[in-house]
Amino acid sequence: MTKIEAIIRPNKLDDVKAALDEIGVKGMTVTHVMGAGKQRGRTQYYRGQEYVVNLVAKVKIETVVSDDLAQTALTTIMDAASTGEIGDGKIFLSKVDSAVRIRTREEGDDALA
């Protein structure tokens, strides 16, 4: 199993959720987060005064998929979240040793469905 953590623009959340649903990824956790990447925030103006916003609002999507679906899910997220501009986000993949559904005690890939 592979855990996918995608940090994306908030306005792309619906596109990514719909795209993942189309390929069969159902379970996910969505968290509103703040962060800074290479651009280190952005400059804004309020009543004529310039100020720097160091942390930018993002959305973090976490899901665990079977290894055979991981590459498809990765490509799907990249396609749905991309605007071609700086700040599109990042995706992290990591291996998951086990998963357990508490209610039924199913383990492994069975716990993901």
N, C-alpha and C positions, 0 to 999 in steps of 0.2 A: 504494500500500500504506500501511497505517496500523499503527503500533506502539501497543499498548495496555499500559499499566502500571497495574495495580490493586493497591492496598495495602488489605488486608482483614483482618478478624479471623481468627485461625488456625482457629477452630472452624467457619468458613464455607467452608474450602478445598474439602472434598469436594462441597458443594452447588454451588459455582461450577464446579469441574471437570466435574461431571456435566452441568450446564446448558450449558456451552460445547461439550461433546462432542455433545449433542443437536442443536446448530445447525451442527455440522460443523467446529468449531475443534479441531484435533488437536494441533498442536505448541504447547508452552508451556514456559516456564522458571519454576520456583517457588523462591523464596529466603526463608528465615526472616530477618526484619529486626527492628530495634528503632526506635521513633520516638515523636515527640510531636507532637500536633496542637494544636488550640485549647485543649483541656483541660489541656495541659501536664503530663500524667501523672496519678497518683491517689494518695490517701493510704491507707496500709495500716497495720495494727497487728501487731506481733510481740512476744509476751510482755509485753503491756501498754504497749509503747512505740510511739508514732506515728512513722512515717517516710514520706517522699514518694518514690514511684517515678517518676522523671522520664521514663524511656523505657519504652514499653509494647511487648510482643511483638506483632508483626504478620507477615503473609505477603505477599510481593510476587509477583504473577503477571505475567509478561511474555509477550506473544504478538504476532505480526505477522499481520494479515489483509488480504485484498483490500479495497479501498475500499468496494465494494458490500456487504460484510459487516460493516463497522466499526460502523455504528449499531445493527444487530441485536445484535452482540457486546456493545456498551456497555450496552444495555438489559437484556440477559441477565445481565450481571455485576451491575448495580444491583439487579435483582429477586432474584437468588440470594444476594447478600451483605448485603442490608438487614435490620436488626433494628429500625430506627426509633429507635435509641439513639445517643447521642454516642459517637464512636469507631468507627463503621461503616467508615470509611476514605475513600480518594480514588481517582479514576481519572484518568490522564493519557493524552491522545492526541497522537501526533506523526506527521508524515509521514515515510515511508521512501522514499529514492530508489531503492534497489535491494536485491535479495536474491539470493544465489547458493548453490545446493546444491553443496558441495565435491565429493561423490562423482561426480555426473553432470554438473556444470557448468551445470545448468539455472539460468535467471535469471528475475527478476521473479515474477509470480504462479505460474509453473510450479514455482519453488523452494519455494513454501509448501505445496504439496499433499503 
